[in-house]
Amino acid sequence: MVIRKALRKLLRRKKRTKTLEKEEVDKHKVLRSWEDIYGELSEHPLTQAKIINEQLLHSTNDALNEINNKLDILDERVGSLERKRPVVRRKDDKLPLVVIPRANLSNQEEQIVQLIEAQNEVDAKTVAQKFNISRSNSSLKLNKLHNWGFLAKRLDEKSVFFRIK
């Protein structure tokens, strides 16, 4: 009787190990089949194109994020520069007039300002003759200096006279 029980136990163990081994073999077969399918899919041209497209998308997104970060930094720097500029408002205009420091003027613009300081008032014709440039060019330069806040305008019939503010 004891021998029968021991034999039965051994048979049950053998059956269990065989079923376990069979299950493991089945698992390995499933894994092998998945690996084969994966290998076939990864070699397929459409799959390779999809992988390349995903890589391009990621690198493009990274580049765009980097550009966005640089633009944010640039916005901060421009904002800090704008806060440092002195602003003067015109009487007739609601837009702010930015006053440019004299150090940013070109040599010719600096000479025009010195001429106006010496003569009190000048028109475009006088500046054109003095600097040997066209009247339209001198008018452009005078209006530029006016817009920057250096000069004031006075209209006298057809002529426009400029003076230092």
C-alpha positions as CSV (number, residue, x, y, z in Angstrom):
1,M,0.0,0.0,0.0
2,V,2.8,2.4,0.9
3,I,4.5,1.5,-2.3
4,R,1.4,2.3,-4.3
5,K,1.0,5.7,-2.7
6,A,4.6,6.5,-3.4
7,L,4.3,5.4,-7.0
8,R,1.1,7.4,-7.5
9,K,2.9,10.5,-6.1
10,L,5.8,10.0,-8.5
11,L,3.4,9.6,-11.4
12,R,1.5,12.7,-10.4
13,R,4.8,14.6,-10.2
14,K,5.9,13.4,-13.6
15,K,2.6,14.4,-15.1
16,R,2.9,17.9,-13.5
17,T,6.4,18.3,-14.7
18,K,5.4,17.2,-18.2
19,T,2.5,19.6,-18.3
20,L,4.8,22.4,-17.0
21,E,7.4,21.5,-19.5
22,K,4.7,21.4,-22.2
23,E,3.4,24.8,-21.1
24,E,7.0,26.3,-21.2
25,V,7.6,24.8,-24.6
26,D,4.3,26.4,-25.8
27,K,5.4,29.7,-24.3
28,H,8.7,29.5,-26.1
29,K,6.9,28.7,-29.3
30,V,4.7,31.8,-28.8
31,L,7.7,33.9,-28.1
32,R,9.5,32.6,-31.1
33,S,6.5,33.3,-33.3
34,W,6.3,36.9,-32.0
35,E,10.0,37.4,-32.5
36,D,9.6,36.1,-36.1
37,I,6.7,38.4,-36.7
38,Y,8.6,41.4,-35.2
39,G,11.6,40.6,-37.4
40,E,9.4,40.5,-40.5
41,L,7.7,43.7,-39.6
42,S,10.9,45.6,-38.8
43,E,12.3,44.6,-42.2
44,H,9.1,45.8,-44.0
45,P,9.7,49.1,-45.9
46,L,6.5,50.8,-44.5
47,T,7.6,50.0,-40.9
48,Q,11.0,51.4,-41.6
49,A,9.4,54.5,-43.1
50,K,7.2,54.9,-40.0
51,I,10.3,54.7,-37.7
52,I,12.1,57.3,-39.8
53,N,9.1,59.6,-39.7
54,E,8.8,59.2,-36.0
55,Q,12.5,60.1,-35.6
56,L,12.1,63.1,-37.8
57,L,9.1,64.2,-35.9
58,H,10.9,64.0,-32.6
59,S,14.0,65.8,-33.9
60,T,11.8,68.5,-35.5
61,N,9.9,68.9,-32.2
62,D,13.2,69.2,-30.3
63,A,14.4,71.8,-32.8
64,L,11.2,73.8,-32.5
65,N,11.3,73.7,-28.7
66,E,14.8,75.0,-28.8
67,I,13.8,77.8,-31.2
68,N,10.9,78.6,-28.9
69,N,13.1,78.8,-25.9
70,K,15.6,81.1,-27.7
71,L,12.7,83.4,-28.8
72,D,11.5,83.5,-25.2
73,I,14.9,84.6,-24.1
74,L,15.0,87.2,-26.9
75,D,11.6,88.5,-25.9
76,E,12.8,89.0,-22.3
77,R,16.0,90.8,-23.5
78,V,14.0,93.1,-25.8
79,G,11.5,93.8,-23.0
80,S,14.3,94.7,-20.6
81,L,15.8,97.0,-23.2
82,E,12.4,98.7,-23.9
83,R,11.9,99.3,-20.2
84,K,15.3,101.1,-20.0
85,R,14.5,103.5,-22.8
86,P,13.2,107.0,-21.9
87,V,9.8,107.6,-23.5
88,V,8.4,111.0,-24.3
89,R,4.8,111.5,-25.5
90,R,3.9,113.9,-28.3
91,K,1.2,116.4,-27.7
92,D,-0.7,115.5,-30.9
93,D,-0.1,111.8,-30.9
94,K,-1.1,109.0,-28.4
95,L,1.8,106.8,-29.5
96,P,5.0,107.0,-27.4
97,L,7.9,108.8,-29.0
98,V,11.2,107.0,-28.2
99,V,14.1,109.2,-27.5
100,I,17.3,107.9,-29.1
101,P,20.5,108.7,-27.3
102,R,22.9,110.9,-29.3
103,A,25.5,108.2,-29.3
104,N,23.4,106.2,-31.8
105,L,23.4,109.0,-34.4
106,S,25.5,108.7,-37.6
107,N,28.2,111.3,-38.2
108,Q,26.1,113.2,-40.7
109,E,23.1,113.2,-38.4
110,E,25.3,114.5,-35.6
111,Q,26.6,117.3,-37.9
112,I,23.0,118.2,-38.8
113,V,22.1,118.5,-35.1
114,Q,25.2,120.7,-34.6
115,L,24.2,122.9,-37.6
116,I,20.7,123.4,-36.1
117,E,22.2,124.2,-32.7
118,A,24.4,126.9,-34.4
119,Q,21.6,128.4,-36.6
120,N,18.6,127.8,-34.3
121,E,16.3,126.8,-37.2
122,V,16.9,125.2,-40.6
123,D,14.9,123.9,-43.4
124,A,15.6,120.9,-45.7
125,K,17.0,123.2,-48.5
126,T,19.6,124.7,-46.1
127,V,20.7,121.2,-44.9
128,A,20.8,119.9,-48.5
129,Q,23.1,122.8,-49.6
130,K,25.4,122.6,-46.6
131,F,26.0,118.8,-46.8
132,N,25.7,118.5,-50.6
133,I,22.8,116.0,-50.6
134,S,19.4,116.1,-52.3
135,R,16.6,118.1,-50.6
136,S,14.5,114.9,-50.3
137,N,17.4,113.1,-48.6
138,S,17.9,116.1,-46.2
139,S,14.1,116.2,-45.5
140,L,14.2,112.5,-44.8
141,K,17.1,112.9,-42.3
142,L,15.4,115.9,-40.6
143,N,12.1,114.0,-40.2
144,K,14.0,111.0,-38.8
145,L,15.6,113.2,-36.2
146,H,12.2,114.7,-35.4
147,N,10.7,111.2,-35.0
148,W,13.5,110.3,-32.7
149,G,12.7,113.2,-30.5
150,F,15.7,115.5,-31.2
151,L,13.9,118.2,-33.3
152,A,10.7,120.1,-33.3
153,K,8.9,121.1,-36.5
154,R,7.4,124.5,-37.4
155,L,5.4,124.9,-40.6
156,D,5.8,128.3,-42.3
157,E,3.7,128.5,-45.5
158,K,5.3,125.9,-47.8
159,S,8.6,125.4,-45.8
160,V,9.0,123.3,-42.7
161,F,11.6,124.5,-40.2
162,F,13.3,122.3,-37.7
163,R,14.8,123.4,-34.4
164,I,16.3,121.6,-31.3
165,K,13.8,120.6,-28.7
